[in-house]
Amino acid sequence: MDWLYNEFKQTGKDYASQEEVEIYDPSHDDFRNIRQEIAYAESWILPNPNASILDIGCGTGNFSIHFAKSFQKVYALDISPPMLSFARAKSNLLNLHNIDYIHGGYLNYKLPDNSIYGVISSLSLHHLPDFWKAKALDRIFLILKPAGKLYLHDVVIPNEFPEKAIQDFIDLQGERGGNFLREDTLIHFKEEFSTFDWIMQTMLINAGFHIQEVSTRDKVLKTYLCEKPPII
Ligand SMILES: C[S@@+](CC[C@H](N)C(=O)[O-])C[C@H]1O[C@@H](n2cnc3c(N)ncnc32)[C@H](O)[C@@H]1O
């Protein structure tokens, strides 16, 4: 398909820069409780030592590394080689050798249909424009086993008072992390592809998912716990 979106080109924040990779975890600590996020993901994608999971846009590897302790195999995917090297170094230090780090993205990876128990997509789907988000969700649906789980967390714009929610979040990020985090958030909305909640939910449903829970923090940080229906 020669019109396939070029997902290997970084949009907005350049996560292929070594400097951005090194500052990623400390700067995110200013506005996220990553342990809490991982615990929430794990309450949905329950530990299963006989199963495989896929972490798309794994970044510095926090989710992959945690899930590798209770799963047979983790496929950790990212389009940024420095992110993958950084995450790999972290997991080597912990002697975790069941993570396959793959240079790839939402639209390119190849895994067999009905083979994956759970998929994690945290703060990465917004790098694709909406048409390609829908395609990415279709692909995730295909590779999940029946009753497989998707944990989707991202910056998503509320249907009501969207401009105010965006401005409030930018201001809040400035209070939490000074100019760096404020700029980071500005770039997010100016150059990346966060979409509306109603579009995200419609895309999930059209892909075939059952949305079991939606939660919101800071007006624009949304988590969707989704399931591929079991075969009856
Ligand atoms: C904001 S970071 C999120 C990292 C991690 N999942 C987290 O929750 O902290 C976004 C990551 O998505 C990656 N990314 C961007 N576009 C992607 C794509 N099309 N497929 C896979 N990963 C992508 C970036 O390289 C970056 O490492």
The ligand as an SDF file (V2000), in Angstrom:
LIG
                    3D

 27 29  0  0  0  0  0  0  0  0999 V2000
    4.6440    9.9370   25.1600 C   0  0  0  0  0  0  0  0  0  0  0  0
    5.5810    8.5020   24.8030 S   0  0  0  0  0  0  0  0  0  0  0  0
    4.7070    7.2410   25.7410 C   0  0  0  0  0  0  0  0  0  0  0  0
    5.6430    6.2010   26.3330 C   0  0  0  0  0  0  0  0  0  0  0  0
    5.0070    5.2180   27.2970 C   0  0  0  0  0  0  0  0  0  0  0  0
    4.0210    4.3780   26.6570 N   0  0  0  0  0  0  0  0  0  0  0  0
    4.4000    5.9070   28.4930 C   0  0  0  0  0  0  0  0  0  0  0  0
    3.2200    5.7100   28.8010 O   0  0  0  0  0  0  0  0  0  0  0  0
    5.1400    6.6280   29.1700 O   0  0  0  0  0  0  0  0  0  0  0  0
    5.0760    8.1470   23.1580 C   0  0  0  0  0  0  0  0  0  0  0  0
    5.9140    7.0600   22.4900 C   0  0  0  0  0  0  0  0  0  0  0  0
    5.2140    6.6110   21.3290 O   0  0  0  0  0  0  0  0  0  0  0  0
    6.1530    6.4120   20.3000 C   0  0  0  0  0  0  0  0  0  0  0  0
    5.4110    6.4500   19.0150 N   0  0  0  0  0  0  0  0  0  0  0  0
    5.0520    7.5200   18.2790 C   0  0  0  0  0  0  0  0  0  0  0  0
    4.3720    7.1370   17.1940 N   0  0  0  0  0  0  0  0  0  0  0  0
    4.2910    5.7770   17.2420 C   0  0  0  0  0  0  0  0  0  0  0  0
    3.7340    4.7760   16.3980 C   0  0  0  0  0  0  0  0  0  0  0  0
    3.0990    5.0890   15.2620 N   0  0  0  0  0  0  0  0  0  0  0  0
    3.8420    3.4840   16.7600 N   0  0  0  0  0  0  0  0  0  0  0  0
    4.4870    3.1400   17.9030 C   0  0  0  0  0  0  0  0  0  0  0  0
    5.0500    4.0380   18.7380 N   0  0  0  0  0  0  0  0  0  0  0  0
    4.9530    5.3440   18.4090 C   0  0  0  0  0  0  0  0  0  0  0  0
    7.1860    7.5170   20.5030 C   0  0  0  0  0  0  0  0  0  0  0  0
    8.4070    7.2150   19.8630 O   0  0  0  0  0  0  0  0  0  0  0  0
    7.2760    7.5390   22.0300 C   0  0  0  0  0  0  0  0  0  0  0  0
    8.2730    6.6800   22.5060 O   0  0  0  0  0  0  0  0  0  0  0  0
  1  2  1  0
  2  3  1  0
  2 10  1  0
  3  4  1  0
  4  5  1  0
  5  6  1  0
  5  7  1  0
  7  8  2  0
  7  9  1  0
 10 11  1  0
 11 12  1  0
 11 26  1  0
 12 13  1  0
 13 14  1  0
 13 24  1  0
 14 15  1  0
 14 23  1  0
 15 16  2  0
 16 17  1  0
 17 18  1  0
 17 23  2  0
 18 19  1  0
 18 20  2  0
 20 21  1  0
 21 22  2  0
 22 23  1  0
 24 25  1  0
 24 26  1  0
 26 27  1  0
M  CHG  2   2   1   9  -1
M  END
$$$$
